[in-house]
Amino acid sequence: MEGVPHEADTVSVGEFTFECGESIPDLELSYEAYGEFTGDNAVLVCHALTGSAHVAGRRRRSGGPDTAGQARAWWDDIVGAGKAIDTTSYYVVCVNVPGSCYGSSGPESLDEDGEHWGTRFPPVTVGDWTRAQRRLLDHIGVPNLHAVVGGSVGGMNALDWAKRHPDHVDRVIPVATAARLDPQIVALDGIARRAITSDPAWQGGDYYGEGPRPENGLAIARQIGHVTYLSKSSMSDKFGRRSASRDAARDTFPVDPAADFFPYRDVESYLDYQGEKFAERFDPNSYLYLSRAMDNYDLASGYESDADALAAFDGEAMVVSFTGDWHFTVEQGEELADAFRTAGARTAHHVIESDHGHDAFLVEPDRVGPPLADFLADGVRGKSVTDTRDDEERESEFAPVHTSLFSD
């Protein structure tokens, strides 16, 4: 992004009271900002479960917040000069959420006595993330947003902006997300958390220091989550039932006593590698906190329905779904789009054919980028924005009402 202004910093926004009622005296938030703010061009990008504020740029700038070796930004194919979220046109901000371990306050952070918070850190919610982002935007002088976009649980974060701050955002783009998780994903997340807390090295969350960390438990949790990000067809195409070489077997995890008789398969080797690399860069307690926040989110909480929760939002929304995604399904996306429509927002549900599963929003920029760029520029009438409704249904929504219908 040569030539595009870029700021990376960690700032204090003061005392913060979480939705659980507990407070910390000093909430620190790590953020990155790209481009120049002109007053009406701010776009907030909300990261997914284990992402960071480092959304764009091949390498983290020196002196910026720690991203634990994430040299390549997580959405660099989408955010940048001349890309879908064009940093020469928009002022793009990404904030690492509270509870994470990439610069913002979380369990790994130190309290006022210089001790790691651990599990004494207050439970966090998606609503807390939204409130913290609002605090950060106030700190840097951004009163309103042209748009907020996020994928996966970041999409829930984007939804929460439409619910909580409907007058502060004009366009909302929830990608590969839903109003709430279904019970199957909640169950798998629960098993993943149990893998962490059952690791003897977890020690009730007090593992900071010179002793071992619960890396085995975290690696298994990541493997469980990673399977939900892939589709059946993508796993079949990529791995099949092929056996990996014995040299590929990793000694990081406890050895299965029966494993010597059976083949060690490519898919196992892949998941072992993913789990091992993730355990090197992420904090196990943060995984517990953030996954709980995702599981707990319910757009309709405090309201009669999803549409009621969105009733005050009078902007435009584009829900993006992927056909191979079983973590957040197309059907869930359609329910979300219907809630926006019922609430009176101009809405498109853009469905992308993809076999990549949930990860499609990260790995298919050629399909994600064009509708995103066109929606940012022109709303639901953008040239690349499609909708699940037919043209007649869409035109009936946007057709002007003749004033004579209401005249005497």
TAWOTA-V500360 format. One record per pair of residues at least 12 apart in sequence whose ideal C-beta (glycine too) atoms are under 10 Angstrom apart, sorted by the first residue. I is the first residue (numbers start at 1). J is the second residue. If there is no record, write none. Layout:
BEGIN
I;J  I;J
END
This chain:
BEGIN
1;34  1;35  1;56  1;57  1;58  1;73  1;76  1;79  1;80  1;81  1;82  1;83  1;87  1;88  2;81  3;81  3;87  3;88  4;34  4;35  4;36  4;56  4;57  4;80  4;81  4;82  4;86  4;87  4;88  4;92  5;33  5;34  5;35  5;36  5;37  5;87  5;91  6;32  6;33  6;34  6;35  6;56  6;57  6;61  6;64  6;87  6;92  7;31  7;32  7;33  7;34  7;35  7;61  7;64  7;93  7;140  8;30  8;31  8;32  8;33  8;34  8;53  8;54  8;57  8;60  8;61  8;62  8;63  8;64  8;65  8;67  8;94  8;103  9;29  9;30  9;31  9;32  9;33  9;53  9;63  9;64  9;65  9;103  9;139  9;140  10;28  10;29  10;30  10;31  10;53  10;64  10;65  10;66  10;96  10;102  10;103  10;104  10;105  11;27  11;28  11;29  11;30  11;31  11;65  11;135  11;136  11;139  11;140  12;25  12;26  12;27  12;28  12;29  12;105  12;139  13;26  13;27  13;28  13;29  13;98  13;105  13;131  13;132  13;134  13;135  13;136  13;138  13;139  14;26  14;27  14;28  14;135  14;139  15;27  16;28  16;29  16;98  16;105  16;122  16;128  16;131  16;132  16;135  17;122  17;128  17;131  18;98  18;99  18;121  18;122  18;123  18;124  18;125  18;127  18;128  18;131  18;132  19;122  19;123  19;124  19;125  19;126  19;127  19;128  19;131  19;293  19;296  20;122  20;123  20;124  20;125  20;128  21;122  21;123  22;120  22;121  22;122  22;123  23;122  24;98  24;105  24;109  24;111  24;112  24;117  24;120  24;121  24;122  25;111  25;112  26;105  26;109  26;111  26;112  27;98  27;104  27;105  27;109  27;128  27;131  27;132  27;135  27;136  28;65  28;96  28;98  28;103  28;104  28;105  28;106  28;109  29;53  29;65  29;95  29;96  29;97  29;98  29;100  29;103  29;104  29;105  29;132  29;133  29;135  29;136  29;139  30;52  30;53  30;54  30;64  30;65  30;66  30;67  30;94  30;95  30;96  30;97  30;100  30;102  30;103  30;104  30;105  30;136  31;44  31;53  31;64  31;65  31;93  31;94  31;95  31;96  31;103  31;104  31;133  31;136  31;137  31;139  31;140  32;45  32;52  32;53  32;54  32;55  32;56  32;57  32;60  32;61  32;64  32;65  32;67  32;73  32;79  32;92  32;93  32;94  32;95  32;96  32;103  33;53  33;87  33;91  33;92  33;93  33;94  33;95  33;136  33;140  33;142  34;55  34;56  34;57  34;79  34;80  34;81  34;85  34;86  34;87  34;88  34;90  34;91  34;92  34;93  34;94  35;56  35;79  35;80  35;81  35;85  35;86  35;87  35;88  35;89  35;90  35;91  35;92  35;93  36;87  36;88  36;89  36;90  36;91  37;90  37;91  37;92  37;93  37;140  37;141  37;142  38;89  38;90  38;91  38;146  39;91  39;141  39;142  39;143  39;144  39;146  40;91  40;143  40;144  40;145  40;146  40;170  41;86  41;89  41;90  41;91  41;92  41;142  41;145  41;146  41;147  41;376  42;90  42;91  42;92  42;93  42;137  42;140  42;141  42;142  42;143  42;144  42;145  42;146  42;147  42;148  42;168  42;169  43;79  43;85  43;86  43;87  43;89  43;90  43;91  43;92  43;93  43;94  43;145  43;146  43;147  43;148  43;149  43;169  43;171  43;173  43;376  44;91  44;92  44;93  44;94  44;95  44;130  44;133  44;134  44;136  44;137  44;142  44;145  44;146  44;147  44;148  44;149  44;150  44;154  44;157  44;158  44;161  44;168  44;169  45;74  45;75  45;78  45;79  45;85  45;90  45;92  45;93  45;94  45;95  45;147  45;148  45;149  45;150  45;151  45;154  45;157  45;158  45;173  46;94  46;95  46;97  46;126  46;129  46;130  46;133  46;148  46;149  46;150  46;151  46;152  46;153  46;154  46;155  46;156  46;157  46;158  46;159  46;160  46;161  46;173  46;174  46;175  46;177  47;74  47;75  47;94  47;95  47;96  47;97  47;100  47;102  47;129  47;150  47;151  47;152  47;153  47;154  47;157  48;74  48;75  48;150  48;151  48;152  48;153  48;154  48;155  48;156  48;157  48;175  48;176  48;177  48;229  48;290  48;294  48;358  48;359  48;361  48;362  49;97  49;100  49;152  49;153  49;154  49;189  49;225  49;282  49;286  49;287  49;290  49;291  49;293  49;294  50;74  50;100  50;101  50;102  50;152  50;153  50;222  50;225  50;278  50;281  50;282  50;283  50;286  50;287  50;290  50;291  51;67  51;70  51;73  51;74  51;75  51;94  51;96  51;97  51;100  51;102  51;150  51;151  51;152  51;153  51;154  51;290  51;362  52;65  52;66  52;67  52;68  52;70  52;73  52;74  52;94  52;95  52;96  52;97  52;100  52;101  52;102  52;103  52;104  52;281  53;65  53;67  53;73  53;74  53;93  53;94  53;95  53;96  53;97  53;100  53;102  53;103  53;104  53;136  54;66  54;67  54;68  54;70  54;71  54;72  54;73  54;74  54;75  54;76  54;94  54;96  54;102  54;103  55;73  55;74  55;75  55;76  55;78  55;79  55;80  55;85  55;92  55;93  55;94  55;95  56;73  56;74  56;75  56;76  56;77  56;78  56;79  56;80  56;81  56;83  56;85  56;87  56;92  56;94  57;71  57;72  57;73  57;76  57;79  57;80  57;87  58;71  58;72  58;73  58;76  58;80  59;71  59;72  59;73  60;72  60;73  64;103  65;96  65;102  65;103  65;104  66;96  66;101  66;102  66;103  67;96  67;101  67;102  67;103  67;281  68;101  68;102  68;103  68;280  68;281  68;282  68;283  69;277  69;280  69;281  70;102  70;281  73;94  74;94  74;151  74;362  75;92  75;94  75;149  75;151  75;154  75;361  75;362  75;365  75;368  76;365  77;362  77;363  77;364  77;365  77;366  77;368  77;369  78;149  78;151  78;175  78;361  78;362  78;365  78;368  78;369  78;372  78;373  79;92  79;94  79;149  79;369  80;92  83;365  83;369  83;372  83;373  84;149  84;365  84;366  84;368  84;369  84;370  84;371  84;372  84;373  84;374  84;375  84;376  84;384  85;147  85;149  85;173  85;369  85;372  85;373  85;376  86;373  86;376  86;377  89;146  89;373  89;376  89;377  90;146  90;147  90;376  90;377  91;140  91;142  91;145  91;146  92;147  92;149  93;133  93;136  93;137  93;140  93;142  93;145  93;148  94;133  94;150  94;154  95;129  95;132  95;133  95;134  95;135  95;136  95;137  95;140  95;157  96;129  96;132  96;136  97;124  97;126  97;128  97;129  97;130  97;132  97;133  97;153  97;154  97;157  97;286  97;289  97;290  97;293  98;121  98;122  98;124  98;125  98;128  98;129  98;131  98;132  98;133  98;289  98;290  98;293  99;121  99;122  99;123  99;124  99;125  99;128  99;129  99;132  99;283  99;285  99;286  99;287  99;288  99;289  99;290  99;292  99;293  100;124  100;129  100;282  100;283  100;286  100;287  100;289  100;290  101;281  101;282  101;283  101;284  101;285  101;286  101;287  101;289  101;290  102;281  102;282  102;283  102;286  104;129  104;132  104;136  104;286  105;117  105;121  105;122  105;124  105;132  106;121  106;124  106;283  106;285  106;286  106;289  106;290  107;119  107;120  107;121  107;122  107;124  107;205  107;208  107;283  107;284  107;285  107;286  107;287  107;288  107;289  108;121  108;208  108;282  108;283  108;284  108;285  108;286  109;121  109;283  109;286  110;208  115;206  115;208  116;205  116;206  116;207  116;208  116;209  116;283  116;285  117;205  117;208  117;285  118;203  118;204  118;205  118;206  118;207  118;208  118;285  119;202  119;204  119;205  119;206  119;285  119;288  119;289  120;205  120;206  121;205  121;285  121;286  121;289  122;289  123;288  123;289  123;292  123;293  123;296  124;286  124;289  124;290  124;292  124;293  124;296  125;160  125;289  125;292  125;293  125;294  125;296  125;297  125;301  126;153  126;154  126;156  126;157  126;158  126;159  126;160  126;163  126;164  126;290  126;293  126;294  126;296  126;297  126;298  126;299  126;301  127;156  127;157  127;160  127;163  127;164  127;293  127;296  127;297  127;301  127;302  128;160  128;293  129;150  129;153  129;154  129;156  129;157  129;160  129;161  129;290  129;293  129;297  130;148  130;156  130;157  130;158  130;159  130;160  130;161  130;162  130;163  130;164  130;165  131;160  131;164  131;165  133;145  133;148  133;157  133;160  133;161  133;165  134;161  134;164  134;165  134;168  137;165  137;168  142;168  143;168  144;165  144;167  144;168  144;169  144;170  145;161  145;165  145;168  145;169  145;170  145;171  145;172  145;315  146;169  146;170  146;171  146;315  146;376  147;161  147;169  147;170  147;171  147;172  147;173  147;315  147;316  147;318  147;372  147;375  147;376  147;379  148;160  148;161  148;162  148;165  148;168  148;169  148;170  148;171  148;172  148;173  148;174  148;315  149;171  149;172  149;173  149;174  149;175  149;318  149;320  149;372  149;375  149;376  150;172  150;173  150;174  150;175  150;176  150;177  150;361  151;173  151;174  151;175  151;176  151;177  151;320  151;328  151;358  151;359  151;360  151;361  151;362  151;368  152;174  152;175  152;176  152;177  152;178  152;229  152;294  152;325  152;327  152;328  152;358  152;359  152;361  152;362  153;176  153;177  153;181  153;290  153;291  153;293  153;294  153;295  153;297  153;328  154;174  154;175  154;176  154;177  154;294  154;361  155;172  155;173  155;174  155;175  155;176  155;177  155;178  155;179  155;319  155;320  155;328  155;333  155;336  155;361  156;174  156;177  156;178  156;179  156;180  156;181  156;293  156;294  156;297  156;298  156;299  156;328  157;174  157;177  157;293  157;294  157;297  158;171  158;172  158;173  158;174  158;175  158;177  158;317  159;172  159;174  159;177  159;178  159;179  159;180  159;297  159;299  159;306  159;309  159;310  159;313  159;317  159;319  159;336  159;339  159;340  160;172  160;174  160;297  160;299  160;309  161;174  161;313  162;174  162;299  162;309  162;310  162;312  162;313  162;314  162;315  162;317  162;340  162;343  162;345  163;179  163;299  163;300  163;301  163;302  163;303  163;306  163;308  163;309  163;310  163;311  163;312  163;313  164;309  164;312  164;313  165;312  165;313  166;309  166;310  166;311  166;312  166;313  166;314  166;315  166;343  166;345  167;312  167;313  167;314  167;315  168;315  169;313  169;315  170;313  170;314  170;315  170;316  170;379  171;315  171;316  171;317  171;318  171;345  171;346  171;375  171;376  171;377  171;379  171;380  172;310  172;313  172;315  172;316  172;317  172;318  172;319  172;340  172;345  172;347  172;375  173;316  173;317  173;318  173;319  173;320  173;350  173;371  173;372  173;375  173;376  174;299  174;317  174;318  174;319  174;320  174;321  174;328  174;333  174;336  174;337  174;340  175;318  175;319  175;320  175;321  175;322  175;328  175;333  175;350  175;352  175;360  175;361  175;362  175;368  175;372  176;229  176;319  176;320  176;321  176;322  176;325  176;327  176;328  176;329  176;332  176;333  176;352  176;354  176;357  176;358  176;359  176;360  176;361  176;362  176;368  177;294  177;297  177;299  177;319  177;320  177;321  177;325  177;327  177;328  177;332  177;333  177;336  177;358  177;361  178;297  178;299  178;306  178;319  178;321  178;325  178;327  178;328  178;329  178;331  178;332  178;333  178;334  178;335  178;336  179;297  179;298  179;299  179;300  179;301  179;305  179;306  179;309  179;310  179;328  179;332  179;333  179;335  179;336  179;339  180;294  180;295  180;296  180;297  180;298  180;299  180;300  180;301  180;306  180;332  180;335  180;336  181;294  181;295  181;296  181;297  181;298  181;327  181;328  181;332  182;326  182;327  182;328  182;329  182;331  182;332  184;228  184;326  184;327  185;225  185;228  185;294  185;295  185;326  185;327  185;328  185;358  186;291  186;294  186;295  186;296  187;295  188;221  188;224  188;225  188;227  188;228  188;291  188;327  189;221  189;224  189;225  189;228  189;287  189;291  189;292  189;294  189;295  190;224  190;291  190;292  190;295  191;220  191;221  191;224  191;225  192;217  192;218  192;220  192;221  192;222  192;223  192;224  192;225  192;226  192;228  192;287  192;288  192;291  193;217  193;221  193;224  193;284  193;287  193;288  193;289  193;291  193;292  193;295  194;217  194;220  194;221  194;224  195;214  195;216  195;217  195;218  195;219  195;220  195;221  195;222  195;223  195;224  195;275  195;284  195;287  196;214  196;215  196;216  196;217  196;218  196;219  196;220  196;221  196;222  196;284  196;285  196;287  196;288  196;291  197;214  197;217  197;221  197;284  197;285  197;288  198;214  198;216  198;217  198;220  199;212  199;213  199;214  199;215  199;216  199;217  199;218  199;219  199;220  199;221  199;284  200;212  200;214  200;216  200;217  201;213  201;214  201;215  201;216  201;217  201;218  201;284  202;214  202;216  202;217  202;218  202;284  202;285  202;288  205;284  205;285  205;288  205;289  206;285  207;283  207;284  207;285  208;283  208;285  213;279  213;280  213;283  213;284  213;285  214;279  214;284  214;285  214;287  215;252  215;253  215;275  215;276  215;278  215;279  215;280  215;282  215;284  216;252  216;253  216;254  216;275  216;276  216;279  216;284  217;275  217;279  217;284  217;287  218;275  218;276  218;278  218;279  218;280  218;282  218;283  218;284  218;285  218;286  218;287  218;288  219;250  219;252  219;253  219;271  219;272  219;273  219;274  219;275  219;276  219;277  219;278  219;279  219;280  219;284  220;253  220;271  220;272  220;275  220;279  221;275  221;278  221;279  221;282  221;284  221;287  221;288  221;291  222;271  222;274  222;275  222;276  222;277  222;278  222;279  222;282  222;287  223;253  223;268  223;270  223;271  223;272  223;273  223;274  223;275  223;276  223;278  224;271  224;275  225;274  225;275  225;278  225;287  225;291  225;327  225;358  226;270  226;271  226;274  226;275  226;278  226;358  226;359  227;267  227;271  227;274  227;327  227;357  228;325  228;326  228;327  228;328  228;357  228;358  228;359  229;274  229;325  229;326  229;327  229;356  229;357  229;358  229;359  229;360  229;362  229;363  230;267  230;270  230;271  230;324  230;325  230;326  230;327  230;355  230;356  230;357  230;358  230;359  230;360  231;322  231;323  231;324  231;325  231;326  231;327  231;354  231;355  231;356  231;357  231;358  231;359  231;360  232;324  232;326  232;355  232;357  233;324  233;354  233;355  233;356  233;357  234;324  234;354  234;355  234;356  234;357  234;359  234;360  234;363  235;267  235;270  235;355  235;357  236;267  236;355  237;355  237;356  238;266  238;267  238;270  239;265  239;266  239;267  239;268  239;269  239;270  239;271  240;265  240;266  240;267  241;263  241;265  241;266  241;267  242;263  242;265  242;266  242;267  242;269  243;262  243;263  243;264  243;265  243;266  243;268  243;269  244;263  244;264  244;265  244;266  244;267  244;268  244;269  244;270  244;272  245;264  245;266  245;269  246;260  246;263  246;264  247;264  247;269  248;264  248;265  248;266  248;268  248;269  248;270  248;272  248;273  249;264  249;268  249;269  249;272  250;264  250;268  250;269  250;272  250;273  250;275  250;276  251;272  252;272  252;273  252;275  252;276  252;279  253;272  253;275  253;276  256;268  299;336  299;339  300;339  305;339  305;342  305;343  306;335  306;336  306;338  306;339  306;340  306;342  306;343  307;338  307;339  307;340  307;341  307;342  307;343  307;344  307;345  308;339  308;342  308;343  309;339  309;343  310;336  310;339  310;340  310;341  310;342  310;343  310;344  310;345  310;347  311;339  311;342  311;343  311;344  311;345  312;343  312;344  313;340  313;343  313;344  313;345  314;343  314;344  314;345  314;346  315;340  315;345  315;346  315;347  315;379  316;340  316;345  316;346  316;347  316;348  316;375  316;378  316;379  316;380  316;381  316;382  316;385  317;336  317;337  317;339  317;340  317;341  317;343  317;345  317;346  317;347  317;348  317;349  317;375  317;379  317;380  318;337  318;340  318;346  318;347  318;348  318;349  318;350  318;371  318;372  318;374  318;375  318;376  318;379  318;380  318;382  318;385  318;386  318;387  319;332  319;333  319;334  319;335  319;336  319;337  319;338  319;339  319;340  319;347  319;348  319;349  319;350  319;351  319;387  319;388  320;333  320;337  320;348  320;349  320;350  320;351  320;352  320;360  320;361  320;367  320;368  320;371  320;372  320;375  320;385  321;333  321;334  321;336  321;337  321;349  321;350  321;351  321;352  321;354  321;360  321;361  321;388  322;351  322;352  322;353  322;354  322;355  322;356  322;357  322;358  322;359  322;360  322;361  322;364  322;367  322;368  323;351  323;352  323;353  323;354  323;355  323;356  323;357  323;360  324;352  324;353  324;354  324;355  324;356  324;357  324;358  324;359  324;360  325;352  325;354  325;356  325;357  325;358  325;359  325;360  325;361  326;357  326;358  327;357  327;358  327;359  328;358  328;361  329;358  330;349  330;351  330;352  330;388  333;349  333;350  333;351  333;388  334;349  334;351  334;388  334;389  335;349  336;349  337;349  337;350  337;351  337;387  337;388  337;389  338;388  341;389  341;393  341;397  344;397  345;380  346;379  346;380  346;381  346;394  346;397  346;398  347;380  347;387  347;389  347;394  347;397  348;371  348;375  348;379  348;380  348;381  348;382  348;385  348;386  348;387  348;388  348;389  348;394  349;380  349;385  349;386  349;387  349;388  349;389  350;367  350;368  350;370  350;371  350;372  350;374  350;375  350;380  350;382  350;384  350;385  350;386  350;387  350;388  351;386  351;387  351;388  352;364  352;367  352;368  352;371  352;386  353;367  354;367  354;368  367;384  369;384  370;382  370;383  370;384  370;385  371;383  371;384  371;385  371;386  372;384  372;385  373;385  380;394  380;397  380;398  381;394  381;398
END
